[in-house]
């Protein structure tokens, strides 16, 4: 394939025998200093660099740091998985078109595999590097593009922590502004006009001189668009030119794909006439504005926690373990010194989502599996992070452990043949071991948690592991009993129970009967809780009352629900800390009660930011810490 250097926005590099000489896993490699200098030069002229290499992440990253070029790469993918799907993920994550990406590799099979997944991808061997070095000598400096993609890389990682894109957008605090003084930014606007494609609705390429004439015409209304969010400043990312009620130019940087900025601006301009040229990745609609842009505080009805309810107090040691239902709830609690957290996270080395850490089979594995067995599981299962097999659940003596049960009702469980080892992943309705599902997994058409499943891997996994179904209620109770047996007898285990009526907004067919599964599991848990003093329950059925409490799925809720969960957690903590009063002296018992009573009265009479309330609150906290 002929490589058009003028079209390149991203170069994806192989490392061994491409970026440097030799194979780093076998011998001491020989750096190619001119390649290191080229990375800097490419960055300075606005061409971004990434990596797709079959290597050990830590080893390769350390060498690149020694060469002082590691920070010039973004969205680097360094592991032992096939390259084709990984390159597709890089390109998609950076919101680029394949025809604007060059992949350099010394192995022809890797180049062909990459083009199998991205037909229009430009590919070349290391011989292209000389052309690139001559090319960058003719280009102007534009180092800011690296900063923008570094920002996008951070956002991409953070987005994996949310269960829906809409939740992530609301949490991003996106701010969009329009400026009319286009003359002072004409260079940046011209660059956008020339380079924007995927969100360029008019695709009119004009010269810098023609742009200045357009901007200064009295009959033309022009504006440029800037975007910021909590992750950083995107700078100028859009431009429009309105003649009468028709858009002559309407375009945005690909970095804004998925944010809804183009829809927002289109509606701000009252949906003028627009003749769309060619393909664009966004469909404009005459509907209400994207609510997450320039939003007023979407949780304004729930102001600062301490203004409306009690913070957990005292010196209890609490572990919060679960997915987004608990991580989002904890944003309402400020007493962070009381808590340890184990939430869903993204493996920084591989980029896969680690969310089954709170499944009961994995929790018991923390205690029951040897280090050798844990290493074995991590080696067998690409969806398992070795770190998740060494959690805090049994390692620290906690007063309270809050654990979500929502994952139990749908995750599939796999048992290693001829052993007692078990792991959990994905929906029980689409087993990894069923050959009929392999193509969907390998093509990413069903949920993969950002794991790269190849058919050879799935075949090997199926030979080692057998599918045993999902958690049934009786098995879960037995696992809870074992957990309590391993925990300190003074530890309270607090379980969050799932919703028992369907979510009408949930279009996922795999979730169709999830509410019934919750109900069956919850029923047995409630019976067991009546006879077990170590068990506390937070029942979502006491909080989630209607369809308006869901966002897009049965386990995804509005801010009010997470707020109420936080209240329940606080109540469990404060209840626990009021139990061991035998450790108080008689004086502190009564003083504690008097101060708590006065504090409650003051809170009803005065605002919580009054000096009198704060004084009594401080005294109460001092007294409550003497309980231990």
URTA-V804026 format. One record per residue. N is the residue number from 1. RES is the residue in one small letter. PSI is psi in radians with two decimals (999 if undefined). NEAR is the number of other ideal C-beta (glycine too) atoms within 12 Angstrom. Layout:
# URTA-V804026
n: <N;N>
res: <RES;RES>
psi: <PSI;PSI>
near: <NEAR;NEAR>
This chain:
# URTA-V804026
n: <1;2;3;4;5;6;7;8;9;10;11;12;13;14;15;16;17;18;19;20;21;22;23;24;25;26;27;28;29;30;31;32;33;34;35;36;37;38;39;40;41;42;43;44;45;46;47;48;49;50;51;52;53;54;55;56;57;58;59;60;61;62;63;64;65;66;67;68;69;70;71;72;73;74;75;76;77;78;79;80;81;82;83;84;85;86;87;88;89;90;91;92;93;94;95;96;97;98;99;100;101;102;103;104;105;106;107;108;109;110;111;112;113;114;115;116;117;118;119;120;121;122;123;124;125;126;127;128;129;130;131;132;133;134;135;136;137;138;139;140;141;142;143;144;145;146;147;148;149;150;151;152;153;154;155;156;157;158;159;160;161;162;163;164;165;166;167;168;169;170;171;172;173;174;175;176;177;178;179;180;181;182;183;184;185;186;187;188;189;190;191;192;193;194;195;196;197;198;199;200;201;202;203;204;205;206;207;208;209;210;211;212;213;214;215;216;217;218;219;220;221;222;223;224;225;226;227;228;229;230;231;232;233;234;235;236;237;238;239;240;241;242;243;244;245;246;247;248;249;250;251;252;253;254;255;256;257;258;259;260;261;262;263;264;265;266;267;268;269;270;271;272;273;274;275;276;277;278;279;280;281;282;283;284;285;286;287;288;289;290;291;292;293;294;295;296;297;298;299;300;301;302;303;304;305;306;307;308;309;310;311;312;313;314;315;316;317;318;319;320;321;322;323;324;325;326;327;328;329;330;331;332;333;334;335;336;337;338;339;340;341;342;343;344;345;346;347;348;349;350;351;352;353;354;355;356;357;358;359;360;361;362;363;364;365;366;367;368;369;370;371;372;373;374;375;376;377;378;379;380;381;382;383;384;385;386;387;388;389;390;391;392;393;394;395;396;397;398;399;400;401;402;403;404;405;406;407;408;409;410;411;412;413;414;415;416;417;418;419;420;421;422;423;424;425;426;427;428;429;430;431;432;433;434;435;436;437;438;439;440;441;442;443;444;445;446;447;448;449;450;451;452;453;454;455;456;457;458;459;460;461;462;463;464;465;466;467;468;469;470;471;472;473;474;475;476;477;478;479;480;481;482;483;484;485;486;487;488;489;490;491;492;493;494;495;496;497;498;499;500;501;502;503;504;505;506;507;508;509;510;511;512;513;514;515;516;517;518;519;520;521;522;523;524;525;526;527;528;529;530;531;532;533;534;535;536;537;538;539;540;541;542;543;544;545;546;547;548;549;550;551;552;553;554;555;556;557;558;559;560;561;562;563;564;565;566;567;568;569;570;571;572;573;574;575;576;577;578;579;580;581;582;583;584;585;586;587;588;589;590;591;592;593;594;595;596;597;598;599;600;601;602;603;604;605;606;607;608;609;610;611;612;613;614;615;616;617;618;619;620;621;622;623;624;625;626;627;628>
res: <x;x;x;x;x;x;x;x;x;x;x;x;x;x;x;x;x;x;x;x;x;x;x;x;x;x;x;x;x;x;x;x;x;x;x;x;x;x;x;x;x;x;x;x;x;x;x;x;x;x;x;x;x;x;x;x;x;x;x;x;x;x;x;x;x;x;x;x;x;x;x;x;x;x;x;x;x;x;x;x;x;x;x;x;x;x;x;x;x;x;x;x;x;x;x;x;x;x;x;x;x;x;x;x;x;x;x;x;x;x;x;x;x;x;x;x;x;x;x;x;x;x;x;x;x;x;x;x;x;x;x;x;x;x;x;x;x;x;x;x;x;x;x;x;x;x;x;x;x;x;x;x;x;x;x;x;x;x;x;x;x;x;x;x;x;x;x;x;x;x;x;x;x;x;x;x;x;x;x;x;x;x;x;x;x;x;x;x;x;x;x;x;x;x;x;x;x;x;x;x;x;x;x;x;x;x;x;x;x;x;x;x;x;x;x;x;x;x;x;x;x;x;x;x;x;x;x;x;x;x;x;x;x;x;x;x;x;x;x;x;x;x;x;x;x;x;x;x;x;x;x;x;x;x;x;x;x;x;x;x;x;x;x;x;x;x;x;x;x;x;x;x;x;x;x;x;x;x;x;x;x;x;x;x;x;x;x;x;x;x;x;x;x;x;x;x;x;x;x;x;x;x;x;x;x;x;x;x;x;x;x;x;x;x;x;x;x;x;x;x;x;x;x;x;x;x;x;x;x;x;x;x;x;x;x;x;x;x;x;x;x;x;x;x;x;x;x;x;x;x;x;x;x;x;x;x;x;x;x;x;x;x;x;x;x;x;x;x;x;x;x;x;x;x;x;x;x;x;x;x;x;x;x;x;x;x;x;x;x;x;x;x;x;x;x;x;x;x;x;x;x;x;x;x;x;x;x;x;x;x;x;x;x;x;x;x;x;x;x;x;x;x;x;x;x;x;x;x;x;x;x;x;x;x;x;x;x;x;x;x;x;x;x;x;x;x;x;x;x;x;x;x;x;x;x;x;x;x;x;x;x;x;x;x;x;x;x;x;x;x;x;x;x;x;x;x;x;x;x;x;x;x;x;x;x;x;x;x;x;x;x;x;x;x;x;x;x;x;x;x;x;x;x;x;x;x;x;x;x;x;x;x;x;x;x;x;x;x;x;x;x;x;x;x;x;x;x;x;x;x;x;x;x;x;x;x;x;x;x;x;x;x;x;x;x;x;x;x;x;x;x;x;x;x;x;x;x;x;x;x;x;x;x;x;x;x;x;x;x;x;x;x;x;x;x;x;x;x;x;x;x;x;x;x;x;x;x;x;x;x;x;x;x;x;x;x;x;x;x;x;x;x;x;x;x;x;x;x;x;x;x;x;x;x;x;x;x;x;x;x;x;x;x;x;x;x;x;x>
psi: <2.38;2.32;2.06;1.76;-0.52;-0.32;-0.14;2.21;-0.41;2.39;2.21;2.13;2.38;2.81;-1.13;2.20;0.33;-1.19;-0.60;2.96;2.27;3.05;2.01;-0.44;-0.17;-0.71;2.99;2.06;2.80;1.96;2.57;1.73;-0.62;-0.52;-0.67;-0.74;-0.60;-0.69;-0.78;-0.77;-0.73;-0.78;-0.74;-0.39;0.25;0.14;2.19;2.64;2.45;3.10;2.41;1.81;2.53;1.74;2.98;2.22;-0.90;-0.73;-0.83;-0.75;-0.72;-0.72;-0.71;-0.57;-0.71;-0.55;0.01;0.59;-0.08;-0.73;-0.09;-0.13;2.58;2.71;0.68;2.36;1.81;1.78;-2.90;0.16;2.77;2.64;-0.46;-0.98;-0.57;-0.71;-0.71;-0.71;-0.73;-0.85;-0.75;-0.71;-0.53;0.06;0.73;2.84;2.50;-0.59;-0.13;0.26;2.38;2.24;2.17;2.18;2.54;-0.17;2.08;-0.55;-0.63;-0.66;-0.74;-0.67;-0.73;-0.73;-0.37;-0.71;-0.48;1.65;-0.65;0.09;2.35;2.36;2.66;2.78;-3.13;-0.27;-0.31;-0.30;-0.67;-0.74;-0.71;-0.70;-0.69;-0.63;-0.79;-0.37;-0.34;-0.04;2.70;2.79;2.39;1.11;-0.32;-0.39;-0.59;-0.77;-0.66;-0.68;-0.46;-0.73;-0.77;-0.62;-0.75;-0.78;-0.72;-0.70;-0.76;-0.61;-0.49;-0.29;-0.14;2.59;-0.24;2.61;-0.62;-0.72;-0.74;-0.74;-0.74;-0.67;-0.25;-0.23;1.01;2.26;2.19;2.29;2.64;2.30;2.46;-0.30;1.36;-0.33;-0.74;-0.28;0.42;-0.57;-0.81;-0.69;-0.71;-0.70;-0.75;-0.75;-0.70;-0.58;-0.40;2.38;-0.96;-0.53;0.51;1.80;-0.42;-0.49;0.68;1.94;2.13;2.77;2.92;-0.66;-0.72;-0.62;-0.77;-0.66;-0.76;-0.81;-0.59;0.04;2.38;-0.43;0.11;2.32;1.96;2.68;2.57;2.66;2.28;2.60;2.39;2.75;-2.99;-0.21;-0.37;-2.94;2.11;-0.25;-2.65;2.08;0.03;2.80;2.51;2.64;2.05;2.07;1.92;-2.09;0.51;2.37;2.04;-0.61;2.39;1.80;2.68;2.67;2.59;-0.30;-0.27;0.05;2.28;-0.16;-0.33;0.25;-0.76;-0.66;-0.72;-0.86;-0.70;-0.71;-0.60;-0.63;0.14;0.66;1.05;2.97;2.42;2.05;1.86;2.25;2.19;-2.88;2.46;2.76;0.03;2.39;2.14;2.41;2.58;1.22;-3.08;2.73;2.60;2.06;-0.30;-0.12;2.29;0.70;2.55;2.91;1.91;-0.05;0.55;-0.45;-0.17;1.51;-2.87;2.37;-0.81;-0.15;-0.30;-0.23;3.04;2.35;2.64;2.40;3.08;-2.73;0.46;2.60;2.11;2.36;2.24;2.05;2.04;-3.00;-2.58;-0.44;-0.59;-0.67;-0.67;-0.60;-0.64;-0.20;-0.27;-0.05;2.23;-0.16;1.10;-0.34;-0.24;-0.30;2.55;2.58;2.45;1.71;2.93;2.41;2.99;2.23;2.05;-0.51;-0.75;-0.53;0.14;2.78;2.21;1.77;-0.06;0.20;-0.45;0.19;2.53;-0.59;-0.58;-0.62;-0.81;-0.58;-0.48;-0.64;-0.63;-0.31;2.47;2.89;-0.67;-0.72;-0.65;-0.71;-0.67;-0.79;-0.83;-0.57;-0.67;-0.63;1.85;-0.31;0.04;2.23;2.25;-0.60;-0.57;-0.28;0.06;0.93;-3.13;-0.15;-0.84;-0.09;-0.47;2.50;1.92;2.57;-0.67;2.40;2.13;2.14;2.25;2.41;-0.04;-0.52;-0.39;-0.47;-0.08;-0.27;2.43;2.51;2.40;2.35;2.30;2.32;2.41;0.61;3.10;0.16;2.32;2.56;2.80;2.46;2.44;-3.01;2.44;-0.26;-0.21;1.26;2.48;-0.44;-0.05;1.99;-0.47;-0.36;-0.14;-0.73;-0.71;-0.71;-0.79;-0.52;-0.06;0.43;-0.23;2.93;2.25;-0.15;0.52;0.24;2.55;1.75;2.05;2.74;-0.64;-0.68;-0.80;-0.61;-0.78;-0.73;-0.71;-0.48;-0.50;-0.55;2.59;2.51;2.26;0.17;-2.76;3.07;2.19;2.70;-0.72;-0.70;-0.68;-0.73;-0.72;-0.66;-0.68;-0.72;-0.73;-0.74;-0.83;-0.57;-0.62;-0.47;2.82;2.52;-0.29;-0.05;2.30;2.23;2.05;2.07;2.34;2.12;2.48;2.90;2.48;0.31;2.66;2.69;2.02;-0.40;-0.19;1.90;-0.03;2.05;-0.39;-0.26;0.08;-0.76;0.32;-0.65;-0.62;-0.67;-0.72;-0.80;-0.74;-0.75;-0.78;-0.67;-0.78;-0.61;-0.73;-0.71;-0.78;-0.64;-0.50;-0.44;-0.01;1.95;-0.29;-0.09;2.31;2.62;2.42;1.91;1.98;-0.34;-0.26;-0.18;-0.80;1.96;-0.39;3.05;-0.47;-0.22;-0.21;2.75;-1.41;0.14;2.94;-0.33;0.23;2.21;2.95;2.97;-0.62;-0.71;-0.80;-0.63;-0.78;-0.63;-0.76;-0.71;-0.75;-0.73;-0.77;-0.70;-0.69;-0.74;-0.83;-0.60;-0.76;-0.69;-0.20;-0.03;-0.90;0.95;-0.16;-0.28;-0.16;2.66;2.82;-0.65;-0.81;-0.50;-0.89;-0.64;-0.71;-0.82;-0.68;-0.82;-0.71;-0.71;-0.82;-0.73;-0.72;-0.74;-0.79;-0.63;-0.57;-0.52;-0.74;2.82;2.69;-0.18;0.15;2.62;-0.57;-0.75;-0.77;-0.62;-0.87;-0.59;-0.75;-0.74;-0.73;-0.70;-0.69;-0.79;-0.73;-0.49;-0.25;-0.01;-0.56;999>
near: <21;13;26;18;27;20;25;34;41;42;50;48;49;42;45;32;27;34;44;34;20;20;25;32;20;12;12;14;27;17;22;25;17;21;34;28;22;32;38;25;30;38;33;23;30;30;39;42;45;42;40;50;42;31;35;21;27;18;24;35;26;16;31;32;17;17;28;16;32;25;20;34;37;36;37;40;43;38;31;22;32;28;41;34;32;39;45;32;33;41;37;27;33;40;35;43;30;32;25;32;41;45;47;43;38;28;25;16;18;34;32;21;26;38;27;21;31;34;17;22;38;35;39;33;23;30;15;31;33;19;24;32;26;15;24;29;18;13;22;15;17;24;21;24;36;32;24;33;37;30;30;38;32;24;38;30;27;24;29;30;26;31;33;28;23;26;31;30;30;30;31;36;24;35;24;36;24;28;24;19;16;33;20;14;26;27;20;31;39;28;27;39;37;27;32;41;30;31;41;35;36;32;24;27;20;24;14;19;12;21;32;21;18;30;34;17;18;10;15;23;25;35;29;38;43;29;39;25;33;19;27;24;19;36;27;37;43;47;46;43;37;30;22;14;14;21;34;32;41;41;45;44;40;39;41;42;32;30;41;35;44;43;34;36;41;37;23;23;29;15;22;26;19;30;15;22;18;17;14;26;23;29;16;27;15;14;14;13;24;30;21;31;33;26;24;13;16;23;25;12;13;25;17;19;26;26;19;21;25;33;32;39;35;36;24;37;27;40;37;43;43;40;39;37;45;42;32;38;36;36;24;34;37;20;30;16;17;33;34;25;26;37;32;36;30;28;27;22;26;33;34;34;34;37;42;44;39;42;45;43;40;44;41;34;41;34;26;25;29;17;14;13;24;27;17;23;39;27;20;30;37;34;39;41;34;26;21;36;35;24;35;26;38;27;17;21;21;33;36;40;47;47;46;42;46;43;43;44;39;37;41;35;37;37;23;29;18;10;21;18;34;37;44;43;45;37;34;30;27;30;30;45;33;24;19;16;29;26;17;23;35;26;19;22;13;26;28;31;33;34;36;33;37;27;22;15;28;35;19;19;35;26;17;25;33;23;31;24;24;34;37;20;28;17;24;36;30;19;36;35;23;23;34;31;19;24;32;21;14;21;30;35;44;40;45;46;41;42;38;27;23;24;32;18;22;25;14;24;12;24;31;19;24;35;30;21;37;38;25;28;39;34;24;30;38;26;18;27;26;13;14;24;16;29;32;33;34;42;27;37;25;21;28;35;18;17;19;15;29;32;35;24;33;39;43;35;38;30;28;26;36;37;30;31;41;40;28;34;48;38;27;34;39;32;22;36;36;24;23;21;22;12;20;23;14;12;12;25;21;15;22;31;20;18;26;28;16;23;32;20;15;24;26;14;14;20;17;26;15;18;13;19;25;19;18;27;29;17;24;33;29;19;30;37;22;23;27;20>
